[in-house]
Amino acid sequence: MAKEEEKKESGEWKEFFWNPRTHELLGRTASSWGLILLFYLIFYTCLAGMFCLTMYVMLLTLDDYQPTWQDRMMIRPKADPLEIVYSVKETESWDSYIQALDNFLAHSQRVMNFHNFKNSPT
């Protein structure tokens, strides 16, 4: 008796998934599934159309040559090392910049010398 009940219970979900007698899939006929798919196709097409329309209207308000939003509350850090101040008459005023630039370019100069040595005809 327990096996008959198990057969009934196991057959119920199979019959719900596909009922060969009424040709229903998950409790709906093919025409019902078709109407549901048609509805959602139209619904999401309209939703995408409204999104595209709003993006188009918003992009019409932008000018290619002049910004529409100018934020005056900008935080700009004060970086003294980035400010280059020197005097043409006093050569000592730019000596520190020359040393920093030479130190920065020393590595690339060694690399260039290596490449020139490697590629030089001997």
C-alpha positions as CSV (number, residue, x, y, z in Angstrom):
1,M,0.0,0.0,0.0
2,A,2.9,2.3,0.7
3,K,4.3,1.7,-2.7
4,E,1.1,2.7,-4.4
5,E,1.0,6.0,-2.5
6,E,4.6,6.6,-3.5
7,K,3.8,5.9,-7.1
8,K,0.9,8.3,-7.0
9,E,3.0,11.0,-5.4
10,S,5.9,10.5,-7.8
11,G,3.6,10.5,-10.7
12,E,1.9,13.8,-9.7
13,W,4.9,16.0,-10.2
14,K,5.7,14.3,-13.5
15,E,2.1,14.9,-14.6
16,F,2.3,18.5,-13.5
17,F,5.5,19.0,-15.5
18,W,4.1,17.4,-18.7
19,N,0.5,16.2,-18.9
20,P,0.2,14.0,-22.0
21,R,-3.5,13.8,-21.7
22,T,-4.2,17.6,-22.0
23,H,-0.8,18.5,-23.5
24,E,0.0,21.0,-20.8
25,L,3.5,22.0,-19.7
26,L,3.7,23.2,-16.1
27,G,-0.1,23.5,-16.0
28,R,-0.4,25.7,-19.1
29,T,-1.2,25.0,-22.7
30,A,0.9,26.1,-25.6
31,S,-1.4,29.0,-26.5
32,S,-1.3,30.1,-22.8
33,W,2.5,30.1,-22.9
34,G,2.5,31.9,-26.2
35,L,0.2,34.7,-24.8
36,I,2.4,35.1,-21.7
37,L,5.6,35.3,-23.9
38,L,3.9,37.8,-26.2
39,F,2.9,40.0,-23.3
40,Y,6.3,40.1,-21.8
41,L,7.9,40.7,-25.2
42,I,5.7,43.7,-25.7
43,F,6.2,44.8,-22.1
44,Y,10.0,44.8,-22.2
45,T,10.1,46.3,-25.7
46,C,8.0,49.2,-24.4
47,L,10.2,49.5,-21.3
48,A,13.4,49.5,-23.4
49,G,11.8,52.1,-25.8
50,M,10.9,54.4,-22.9
51,F,14.5,54.1,-21.5
52,C,16.0,54.9,-25.0
53,L,13.6,57.9,-25.3
54,T,14.5,59.3,-21.9
55,M,18.2,58.9,-22.7
56,Y,17.8,60.6,-26.0
57,V,15.9,63.5,-24.4
58,M,18.5,63.9,-21.7
59,L,21.4,63.8,-24.2
60,L,19.6,66.6,-26.2
61,T,20.0,68.9,-23.2
62,L,23.8,68.6,-23.3
63,D,26.0,70.9,-25.3
64,D,29.1,69.6,-26.9
65,Y,31.0,72.8,-26.5
66,Q,30.0,74.2,-23.1
67,P,29.6,72.2,-19.8
68,T,26.3,72.6,-18.2
69,W,27.5,71.7,-14.7
70,Q,30.3,73.7,-13.1
71,D,31.0,72.8,-9.5
72,R,32.5,75.7,-7.6
73,M,33.2,73.7,-4.5
74,M,36.2,71.9,-5.8
75,I,38.9,70.8,-3.4
76,R,42.3,71.4,-4.8
77,P,45.3,70.2,-2.7
78,K,48.1,72.6,-2.1
79,A,51.2,70.9,-3.3
80,D,54.3,73.0,-2.8
81,P,56.6,70.5,-4.6
82,L,54.5,70.8,-7.7
83,E,54.9,74.6,-7.8
84,I,58.0,75.6,-9.8
85,V,59.3,79.0,-8.9
86,Y,62.6,80.3,-10.1
87,S,64.4,83.4,-11.0
88,V,66.3,83.9,-14.2
89,K,68.9,86.1,-12.6
90,E,69.6,83.6,-9.7
91,T,70.8,80.3,-11.0
92,E,70.7,78.7,-7.6
93,S,66.9,79.0,-7.6
94,W,66.6,76.3,-10.3
95,D,69.5,74.1,-9.3
96,S,67.3,71.8,-7.2
97,Y,65.0,71.3,-10.1
98,I,67.9,70.4,-12.4
99,Q,69.2,67.8,-9.9
100,A,65.8,66.3,-9.5
101,L,65.3,66.0,-13.3
102,D,68.8,64.5,-13.7
103,N,68.1,61.9,-11.0
104,F,64.7,61.1,-12.7
105,L,66.2,60.7,-16.1
106,A,69.3,58.8,-15.0
107,H,67.6,55.5,-15.2
108,S,66.2,56.1,-18.7
109,Q,69.7,57.3,-19.8
110,R,71.2,54.0,-18.6
111,V,68.5,52.1,-20.5
112,M,69.1,54.1,-23.7
113,N,72.9,53.6,-23.4
114,F,72.3,49.9,-23.0
115,H,70.1,49.7,-26.1
116,N,72.5,51.8,-28.1
117,F,75.4,49.5,-27.0
118,K,73.3,46.4,-27.8
119,N,72.3,47.7,-31.2
120,S,75.6,49.2,-32.2
121,P,77.4,47.6,-35.1
122,T,80.8,46.2,-33.9
